[in-house]
Amino acid sequence: MTFSEESCLSINEIIGEVQIAVDDENSKKLNIGTYQRFVKDSINELNYNAMFLQLTTEIDISHSLTIPVPKGAWNIIRIYAFNGECCEIDESQRVWHKTRFVKAKQGTGYTVDVKADVYDSVGVKGYRYDGAVMYYNIQNNLIMLSEACRAYDKIRIYHNGIPSDIYSAKMIPPFVKQAVIGYCIERACFYLKKRDTTYRTMWQEAEHDLYQKKTVLEYSKWDEAKN
């Protein structure tokens, strides 16, 4: 299927349509980061991430230990911390995503949640780490580094993405547009109905519109986009 860039939509344009549909144009009910996550989740669910390049970005570690996510990043694969001008894997330290760690008892440190991953990557047989463990988390498009990362000058981020602003690039083709919008509306209404019961009917209608087949011989809107 051929299409032009002009016929595609950006993530920001998708979010604009979704916010109009759920009456949240000022992001007062859900923050913009939540809408961005809905769009990303829909694209990942549709398996439409083959278009992304594998990129690396090197950034100085700031005093605040907060670093903006690279503008073109779709998802972060790995992060390494290093000193000097060049990041060599054998001279750098892996910075683990925070979801891979849980607090150990009585504040004694952290325990690795995905043990095999750490063993394969770092070659250690012990799974308990002290408070100097290096990890990161992401909130509101900011990478937040643990205190132990202060020992390093820079981080190198391995990520999938494009070499421009991921949110303003026209990258969502017309044949998945309605499925992505429908998915985001359904997700938004699902969360909003917990706060406002008037969204319950909207959620049911959005879910039906997205996943229900019109006839036994037709795809649903979602299945049509996947195929």
ChimeraX commands (.cxc) that place a marker at each C-alpha (Angstrom):
marker #1 position 0.00,0.00,0.00 radius 0.5
marker #1 position 1.41,3.37,-1.00 radius 0.5
marker #1 position 0.76,6.66,0.77 radius 0.5
marker #1 position 2.37,10.07,1.04 radius 0.5
marker #1 position 3.76,11.78,4.11 radius 0.5
marker #1 position 1.04,14.42,3.75 radius 0.5
marker #1 position -1.62,11.76,4.29 radius 0.5
marker #1 position -0.03,10.63,7.57 radius 0.5
marker #1 position -0.71,12.02,11.02 radius 0.5
marker #1 position 1.67,12.89,13.83 radius 0.5
marker #1 position 1.27,11.66,17.39 radius 0.5
marker #1 position 0.34,15.21,18.39 radius 0.5
marker #1 position -2.42,15.29,15.78 radius 0.5
marker #1 position -3.74,11.92,16.95 radius 0.5
marker #1 position -3.77,13.15,20.54 radius 0.5
marker #1 position -5.64,16.29,19.48 radius 0.5
marker #1 position -8.44,14.23,17.92 radius 0.5
marker #1 position -8.62,11.92,20.93 radius 0.5
marker #1 position -8.81,14.81,23.39 radius 0.5
marker #1 position -11.68,16.37,21.44 radius 0.5
marker #1 position -13.52,13.04,21.47 radius 0.5
marker #1 position -13.20,12.64,25.25 radius 0.5
marker #1 position -13.73,16.34,26.06 radius 0.5
marker #1 position -10.25,16.89,27.48 radius 0.5
marker #1 position -8.67,19.42,25.13 radius 0.5
marker #1 position -6.78,21.11,27.99 radius 0.5
marker #1 position -5.37,17.85,29.42 radius 0.5
marker #1 position -7.07,18.49,32.74 radius 0.5
marker #1 position -8.49,14.98,33.06 radius 0.5
marker #1 position -5.47,13.03,31.83 radius 0.5
marker #1 position -1.99,14.46,31.36 radius 0.5
marker #1 position -0.35,14.65,27.96 radius 0.5
marker #1 position 2.12,11.91,28.88 radius 0.5
marker #1 position -0.78,9.49,29.36 radius 0.5
marker #1 position -2.13,10.25,25.88 radius 0.5
marker #1 position 1.34,9.81,24.41 radius 0.5
marker #1 position 1.59,6.41,26.10 radius 0.5
marker #1 position -1.79,5.37,24.64 radius 0.5
marker #1 position -0.57,6.17,21.12 radius 0.5
marker #1 position 2.70,4.33,21.64 radius 0.5
marker #1 position 0.90,1.32,23.10 radius 0.5
marker #1 position -1.44,1.17,20.10 radius 0.5
marker #1 position 1.45,1.29,17.61 radius 0.5
marker #1 position 3.29,-1.42,19.53 radius 0.5
marker #1 position 0.16,-3.59,19.69 radius 0.5
marker #1 position -0.26,-3.19,15.94 radius 0.5
marker #1 position 3.36,-4.29,15.45 radius 0.5
marker #1 position 3.95,-1.15,13.47 radius 0.5
marker #1 position 7.43,-0.45,14.84 radius 0.5
marker #1 position 9.50,-1.90,12.03 radius 0.5
marker #1 position 9.81,1.60,10.58 radius 0.5
marker #1 position 12.02,2.77,13.46 radius 0.5
marker #1 position 15.79,3.02,13.30 radius 0.5
marker #1 position 18.13,1.82,16.03 radius 0.5
marker #1 position 19.79,4.97,17.31 radius 0.5
marker #1 position 22.22,6.01,20.04 radius 0.5
marker #1 position 22.31,9.30,21.89 radius 0.5
marker #1 position 25.00,10.49,24.30 radius 0.5
marker #1 position 23.99,13.04,26.94 radius 0.5
marker #1 position 25.86,14.68,29.82 radius 0.5
marker #1 position 24.55,13.70,33.24 radius 0.5
marker #1 position 23.09,16.80,34.84 radius 0.5
marker #1 position 23.42,17.81,38.49 radius 0.5
marker #1 position 19.71,17.17,38.97 radius 0.5
marker #1 position 20.07,13.63,37.56 radius 0.5
marker #1 position 17.14,14.31,35.23 radius 0.5
marker #1 position 17.63,14.14,31.47 radius 0.5
marker #1 position 15.07,14.72,28.70 radius 0.5
marker #1 position 14.21,11.64,26.67 radius 0.5
marker #1 position 15.79,12.14,23.19 radius 0.5
marker #1 position 13.23,13.81,20.92 radius 0.5
marker #1 position 13.29,11.04,18.36 radius 0.5
marker #1 position 13.14,8.14,20.83 radius 0.5
marker #1 position 10.22,5.74,20.57 radius 0.5
marker #1 position 11.38,3.30,23.23 radius 0.5
marker #1 position 14.61,2.96,25.18 radius 0.5
marker #1 position 16.44,-0.34,24.82 radius 0.5
marker #1 position 19.44,0.11,27.13 radius 0.5
marker #1 position 21.35,2.84,28.95 radius 0.5
marker #1 position 25.05,2.81,29.87 radius 0.5
marker #1 position 26.94,5.32,32.02 radius 0.5
marker #1 position 30.56,6.17,31.29 radius 0.5
marker #1 position 33.36,8.68,31.80 radius 0.5
marker #1 position 35.46,10.30,29.11 radius 0.5
marker #1 position 34.78,10.89,25.45 radius 0.5
marker #1 position 33.91,7.45,24.13 radius 0.5
marker #1 position 31.59,4.83,25.46 radius 0.5
marker #1 position 33.04,1.32,25.21 radius 0.5
marker #1 position 30.81,-1.37,26.64 radius 0.5
marker #1 position 33.63,-2.95,28.64 radius 0.5
marker #1 position 34.46,0.44,30.19 radius 0.5
marker #1 position 30.89,1.46,30.99 radius 0.5
marker #1 position 28.24,0.50,33.51 radius 0.5
marker #1 position 24.73,-0.66,32.71 radius 0.5
marker #1 position 21.96,1.53,34.10 radius 0.5
marker #1 position 18.96,-0.70,34.75 radius 0.5
marker #1 position 15.34,0.25,34.33 radius 0.5
marker #1 position 13.80,0.67,37.75 radius 0.5
marker #1 position 11.03,-1.86,37.12 radius 0.5
marker #1 position 13.72,-4.55,37.24 radius 0.5
marker #1 position 14.36,-3.86,40.92 radius 0.5
marker #1 position 12.37,-4.15,44.12 radius 0.5
marker #1 position 13.32,-2.85,47.54 radius 0.5
marker #1 position 15.02,-5.42,49.72 radius 0.5
marker #1 position 13.83,-5.94,53.29 radius 0.5
marker #1 position 14.73,-3.38,55.96 radius 0.5
marker #1 position 16.21,-0.98,53.43 radius 0.5
marker #1 position 19.28,-3.12,52.79 radius 0.5
marker #1 position 19.32,-2.43,49.07 radius 0.5
marker #1 position 17.69,-3.76,45.95 radius 0.5
marker #1 position 16.89,-7.18,44.58 radius 0.5
marker #1 position 16.92,-7.85,40.88 radius 0.5
marker #1 position 13.47,-8.63,39.56 radius 0.5
marker #1 position 14.60,-10.24,36.29 radius 0.5
marker #1 position 17.56,-12.29,37.48 radius 0.5
marker #1 position 18.44,-14.08,34.26 radius 0.5
marker #1 position 18.76,-10.80,32.40 radius 0.5
marker #1 position 21.29,-9.46,34.88 radius 0.5
marker #1 position 23.27,-12.70,34.94 radius 0.5
marker #1 position 23.49,-12.82,31.14 radius 0.5
marker #1 position 24.36,-9.14,30.75 radius 0.5
marker #1 position 26.72,-8.52,33.62 radius 0.5
marker #1 position 27.97,-11.98,34.45 radius 0.5
marker #1 position 27.26,-11.84,38.18 radius 0.5
marker #1 position 25.85,-14.74,40.16 radius 0.5
marker #1 position 24.73,-12.72,43.16 radius 0.5
marker #1 position 21.37,-11.05,42.77 radius 0.5
marker #1 position 21.45,-8.68,45.73 radius 0.5
marker #1 position 22.87,-5.21,45.23 radius 0.5
marker #1 position 23.64,-2.49,47.75 radius 0.5
marker #1 position 22.34,1.08,47.65 radius 0.5
marker #1 position 24.84,1.97,44.91 radius 0.5
marker #1 position 22.81,0.19,42.25 radius 0.5
marker #1 position 22.45,2.25,39.08 radius 0.5
marker #1 position 18.95,2.52,37.69 radius 0.5
marker #1 position 16.63,4.91,35.90 radius 0.5
marker #1 position 12.96,5.58,35.59 radius 0.5
marker #1 position 10.97,7.67,33.12 radius 0.5
marker #1 position 8.19,10.12,33.96 radius 0.5
marker #1 position 6.78,12.93,31.82 radius 0.5
marker #1 position 9.46,12.42,29.16 radius 0.5
marker #1 position 12.27,12.78,31.69 radius 0.5
marker #1 position 14.87,10.11,32.44 radius 0.5
marker #1 position 15.50,10.15,36.19 radius 0.5
marker #1 position 18.78,8.58,37.26 radius 0.5
marker #1 position 19.65,7.05,40.63 radius 0.5
marker #1 position 22.13,8.77,42.93 radius 0.5
marker #1 position 24.88,6.26,42.05 radius 0.5
marker #1 position 24.98,7.65,38.51 radius 0.5
marker #1 position 26.74,10.79,39.79 radius 0.5
marker #1 position 30.01,8.86,39.56 radius 0.5
marker #1 position 29.81,9.15,35.76 radius 0.5
marker #1 position 29.92,12.03,33.29 radius 0.5
marker #1 position 27.61,10.82,30.54 radius 0.5
marker #1 position 25.07,8.24,29.53 radius 0.5
marker #1 position 24.65,6.56,26.19 radius 0.5
marker #1 position 21.05,5.72,25.33 radius 0.5
marker #1 position 20.29,2.93,22.86 radius 0.5
marker #1 position 16.80,3.45,21.50 radius 0.5
marker #1 position 14.46,2.85,18.61 radius 0.5
marker #1 position 13.16,5.96,16.92 radius 0.5
marker #1 position 13.63,8.53,14.20 radius 0.5
marker #1 position 16.18,11.35,13.80 radius 0.5
marker #1 position 13.59,14.06,14.54 radius 0.5
marker #1 position 10.87,14.94,17.04 radius 0.5
marker #1 position 8.86,11.73,17.43 radius 0.5
marker #1 position 5.68,13.57,18.42 radius 0.5
marker #1 position 5.47,16.04,15.54 radius 0.5
marker #1 position 6.71,13.78,12.72 radius 0.5
marker #1 position 3.99,12.64,10.32 radius 0.5
marker #1 position 4.53,8.92,10.81 radius 0.5
marker #1 position 1.13,7.29,11.37 radius 0.5
marker #1 position -0.25,6.17,7.98 radius 0.5
marker #1 position -3.91,6.57,7.02 radius 0.5
marker #1 position -4.70,2.84,7.06 radius 0.5
marker #1 position -4.06,2.60,10.83 radius 0.5
marker #1 position -5.26,6.09,11.77 radius 0.5
marker #1 position -8.79,5.12,12.83 radius 0.5
marker #1 position -7.59,2.09,14.77 radius 0.5
marker #1 position -5.02,4.16,16.68 radius 0.5
marker #1 position -7.55,6.89,17.46 radius 0.5
marker #1 position -10.14,4.30,18.48 radius 0.5
marker #1 position -7.65,2.52,20.73 radius 0.5
marker #1 position -6.68,5.78,22.46 radius 0.5
marker #1 position -10.31,6.82,22.96 radius 0.5
marker #1 position -11.14,3.40,24.44 radius 0.5
marker #1 position -8.15,3.56,26.80 radius 0.5
marker #1 position -8.90,7.14,27.86 radius 0.5
marker #1 position -12.56,6.35,28.57 radius 0.5
marker #1 position -11.55,3.21,30.48 radius 0.5
marker #1 position -9.51,5.30,32.91 radius 0.5
marker #1 position -11.91,8.24,33.03 radius 0.5
marker #1 position -14.96,6.09,33.84 radius 0.5
marker #1 position -13.37,5.34,37.21 radius 0.5
marker #1 position -13.60,9.03,38.06 radius 0.5
marker #1 position -16.73,9.97,36.14 radius 0.5
marker #1 position -19.45,7.38,35.46 radius 0.5
marker #1 position -20.66,9.31,32.40 radius 0.5
marker #1 position -17.64,7.88,30.57 radius 0.5
marker #1 position -18.86,4.30,31.09 radius 0.5
marker #1 position -21.20,4.43,28.10 radius 0.5
marker #1 position -18.51,6.13,25.99 radius 0.5
marker #1 position -16.05,3.40,26.91 radius 0.5
marker #1 position -18.49,0.62,25.98 radius 0.5
marker #1 position -19.25,2.28,22.64 radius 0.5
marker #1 position -15.54,2.86,21.91 radius 0.5
marker #1 position -14.67,-0.74,22.74 radius 0.5
marker #1 position -17.50,-2.06,20.55 radius 0.5
marker #1 position -16.57,0.22,17.66 radius 0.5
marker #1 position -12.92,-0.86,17.81 radius 0.5
marker #1 position -13.17,-4.62,18.29 radius 0.5
marker #1 position -16.62,-5.71,17.08 radius 0.5
marker #1 position -16.95,-7.27,13.62 radius 0.5
marker #1 position -19.77,-5.84,11.52 radius 0.5
marker #1 position -20.34,-9.25,9.91 radius 0.5
marker #1 position -18.71,-12.66,10.26 radius 0.5
marker #1 position -16.92,-12.06,6.95 radius 0.5
marker #1 position -15.44,-8.70,7.91 radius 0.5
marker #1 position -12.57,-7.69,10.13 radius 0.5
marker #1 position -13.08,-5.41,13.10 radius 0.5
marker #1 position -11.50,-1.98,12.81 radius 0.5
marker #1 position -8.61,-3.18,14.97 radius 0.5
marker #1 position -8.06,-6.47,13.13 radius 0.5
marker #1 position -8.18,-4.70,9.77 radius 0.5
marker #1 position -5.37,-2.40,10.87 radius 0.5
marker #1 position -3.31,-5.36,12.10 radius 0.5
marker #1 position -3.71,-7.19,8.83 radius 0.5
marker link #1:1,2 radius 0.2
marker link #1:2,3 radius 0.2
marker link #1:3,4 radius 0.2
marker link #1:4,5 radius 0.2
marker link #1:5,6 radius 0.2
marker link #1:6,7 radius 0.2
marker link #1:7,8 radius 0.2
marker link #1:8,9 radius 0.2
marker link #1:9,10 radius 0.2
marker link #1:10,11 radius 0.2
marker link #1:11,12 radius 0.2
marker link #1:12,13 radius 0.2
marker link #1:13,14 radius 0.2
marker link #1:14,15 radius 0.2
marker link #1:15,16 radius 0.2
marker link #1:16,17 radius 0.2
marker link #1:17,18 radius 0.2
marker link #1:18,19 radius 0.2
marker link #1:19,20 radius 0.2
marker link #1:20,21 radius 0.2
marker link #1:21,22 radius 0.2
marker link #1:22,23 radius 0.2
marker link #1:23,24 radius 0.2
marker link #1:24,25 radius 0.2
marker link #1:25,26 radius 0.2
marker link #1:26,27 radius 0.2
marker link #1:27,28 radius 0.2
marker link #1:28,29 radius 0.2
marker link #1:29,30 radius 0.2
marker link #1:30,31 radius 0.2
marker link #1:31,32 radius 0.2
marker link #1:32,33 radius 0.2
marker link #1:33,34 radius 0.2
marker link #1:34,35 radius 0.2
marker link #1:35,36 radius 0.2
marker link #1:36,37 radius 0.2
marker link #1:37,38 radius 0.2
marker link #1:38,39 radius 0.2
marker link #1:39,40 radius 0.2
marker link #1:40,41 radius 0.2
marker link #1:41,42 radius 0.2
marker link #1:42,43 radius 0.2
marker link #1:43,44 radius 0.2
marker link #1:44,45 radius 0.2
marker link #1:45,46 radius 0.2
marker link #1:46,47 radius 0.2
marker link #1:47,48 radius 0.2
marker link #1:48,49 radius 0.2
marker link #1:49,50 radius 0.2
marker link #1:50,51 radius 0.2
marker link #1:51,52 radius 0.2
marker link #1:52,53 radius 0.2
marker link #1:53,54 radius 0.2
marker link #1:54,55 radius 0.2
marker link #1:55,56 radius 0.2
marker link #1:56,57 radius 0.2
marker link #1:57,58 radius 0.2
marker link #1:58,59 radius 0.2
marker link #1:59,60 radius 0.2
marker link #1:60,61 radius 0.2
marker link #1:61,62 radius 0.2
marker link #1:62,63 radius 0.2
marker link #1:63,64 radius 0.2
marker link #1:64,65 radius 0.2
marker link #1:65,66 radius 0.2
marker link #1:66,67 radius 0.2
marker link #1:67,68 radius 0.2
marker link #1:68,69 radius 0.2
marker link #1:69,70 radius 0.2
marker link #1:70,71 radius 0.2
marker link #1:71,72 radius 0.2
marker link #1:72,73 radius 0.2
marker link #1:73,74 radius 0.2
marker link #1:74,75 radius 0.2
marker link #1:75,76 radius 0.2
marker link #1:76,77 radius 0.2
marker link #1:77,78 radius 0.2
marker link #1:78,79 radius 0.2
marker link #1:79,80 radius 0.2
marker link #1:80,81 radius 0.2
marker link #1:81,82 radius 0.2
marker link #1:82,83 radius 0.2
marker link #1:83,84 radius 0.2
marker link #1:84,85 radius 0.2
marker link #1:85,86 radius 0.2
marker link #1:86,87 radius 0.2
marker link #1:87,88 radius 0.2
marker link #1:88,89 radius 0.2
marker link #1:89,90 radius 0.2
marker link #1:90,91 radius 0.2
marker link #1:91,92 radius 0.2
marker link #1:92,93 radius 0.2
marker link #1:93,94 radius 0.2
marker link #1:94,95 radius 0.2
marker link #1:95,96 radius 0.2
marker link #1:96,97 radius 0.2
marker link #1:97,98 radius 0.2
marker link #1:98,99 radius 0.2
marker link #1:99,100 radius 0.2
marker link #1:100,101 radius 0.2
marker link #1:101,102 radius 0.2
marker link #1:102,103 radius 0.2
marker link #1:103,104 radius 0.2
marker link #1:104,105 radius 0.2
marker link #1:105,106 radius 0.2
marker link #1:106,107 radius 0.2
marker link #1:107,108 radius 0.2
marker link #1:108,109 radius 0.2
marker link #1:109,110 radius 0.2
marker link #1:110,111 radius 0.2
marker link #1:111,112 radius 0.2
marker link #1:112,113 radius 0.2
marker link #1:113,114 radius 0.2
marker link #1:114,115 radius 0.2
marker link #1:115,116 radius 0.2
marker link #1:116,117 radius 0.2
marker link #1:117,118 radius 0.2
marker link #1:118,119 radius 0.2
marker link #1:119,120 radius 0.2
marker link #1:120,121 radius 0.2
marker link #1:121,122 radius 0.2
marker link #1:122,123 radius 0.2
marker link #1:123,124 radius 0.2
marker link #1:124,125 radius 0.2
marker link #1:125,126 radius 0.2
marker link #1:126,127 radius 0.2
marker link #1:127,128 radius 0.2
marker link #1:128,129 radius 0.2
marker link #1:129,130 radius 0.2
marker link #1:130,131 radius 0.2
marker link #1:131,132 radius 0.2
marker link #1:132,133 radius 0.2
marker link #1:133,134 radius 0.2
marker link #1:134,135 radius 0.2
marker link #1:135,136 radius 0.2
marker link #1:136,137 radius 0.2
marker link #1:137,138 radius 0.2
marker link #1:138,139 radius 0.2
marker link #1:139,140 radius 0.2
marker link #1:140,141 radius 0.2
marker link #1:141,142 radius 0.2
marker link #1:142,143 radius 0.2
marker link #1:143,144 radius 0.2
marker link #1:144,145 radius 0.2
marker link #1:145,146 radius 0.2
marker link #1:146,147 radius 0.2
marker link #1:147,148 radius 0.2
marker link #1:148,149 radius 0.2
marker link #1:149,150 radius 0.2
marker link #1:150,151 radius 0.2
marker link #1:151,152 radius 0.2
marker link #1:152,153 radius 0.2
marker link #1:153,154 radius 0.2
marker link #1:154,155 radius 0.2
marker link #1:155,156 radius 0.2
marker link #1:156,157 radius 0.2
marker link #1:157,158 radius 0.2
marker link #1:158,159 radius 0.2
marker link #1:159,160 radius 0.2
marker link #1:160,161 radius 0.2
marker link #1:161,162 radius 0.2
marker link #1:162,163 radius 0.2
marker link #1:163,164 radius 0.2
marker link #1:164,165 radius 0.2
marker link #1:165,166 radius 0.2
marker link #1:166,167 radius 0.2
marker link #1:167,168 radius 0.2
marker link #1:168,169 radius 0.2
marker link #1:169,170 radius 0.2
marker link #1:170,171 radius 0.2
marker link #1:171,172 radius 0.2
marker link #1:172,173 radius 0.2
marker link #1:173,174 radius 0.2
marker link #1:174,175 radius 0.2
marker link #1:175,176 radius 0.2
marker link #1:176,177 radius 0.2
marker link #1:177,178 radius 0.2
marker link #1:178,179 radius 0.2
marker link #1:179,180 radius 0.2
marker link #1:180,181 radius 0.2
marker link #1:181,182 radius 0.2
marker link #1:182,183 radius 0.2
marker link #1:183,184 radius 0.2
marker link #1:184,185 radius 0.2
marker link #1:185,186 radius 0.2
marker link #1:186,187 radius 0.2
marker link #1:187,188 radius 0.2
marker link #1:188,189 radius 0.2
marker link #1:189,190 radius 0.2
marker link #1:190,191 radius 0.2
marker link #1:191,192 radius 0.2
marker link #1:192,193 radius 0.2
marker link #1:193,194 radius 0.2
marker link #1:194,195 radius 0.2
marker link #1:195,196 radius 0.2
marker link #1:196,197 radius 0.2
marker link #1:197,198 radius 0.2
marker link #1:198,199 radius 0.2
marker link #1:199,200 radius 0.2
marker link #1:200,201 radius 0.2
marker link #1:201,202 radius 0.2
marker link #1:202,203 radius 0.2
marker link #1:203,204 radius 0.2
marker link #1:204,205 radius 0.2
marker link #1:205,206 radius 0.2
marker link #1:206,207 radius 0.2
marker link #1:207,208 radius 0.2
marker link #1:208,209 radius 0.2
marker link #1:209,210 radius 0.2
marker link #1:210,211 radius 0.2
marker link #1:211,212 radius 0.2
marker link #1:212,213 radius 0.2
marker link #1:213,214 radius 0.2
marker link #1:214,215 radius 0.2
marker link #1:215,216 radius 0.2
marker link #1:216,217 radius 0.2
marker link #1:217,218 radius 0.2
marker link #1:218,219 radius 0.2
marker link #1:219,220 radius 0.2
marker link #1:220,221 radius 0.2
marker link #1:221,222 radius 0.2
marker link #1:222,223 radius 0.2
marker link #1:223,224 radius 0.2
marker link #1:224,225 radius 0.2
marker link #1:225,226 radius 0.2
marker link #1:226,227 radius 0.2
view
